[in-house]
Amino acid sequence: MERFVRLIVAGGVVLVVALWLAALFERGSTLWIVGTALAVLGIGVLTAGIFSELEASVL
């Protein structure tokens, strides 16, 4: 499997788990903060996976 596909899938899975954590727990609790941090990580991994396949001329 291509590296960018792994990054996109992993980022999506982390983002879904993070959003569930943020939705299920009270704002400011430890698990809510973990969910928020994981959401940022998931978005970063998704972005890295997408931008790794773009050609330099597009940027």
Helices and strands as residue ranges (DSSP letters): H 3-24, H 30-51
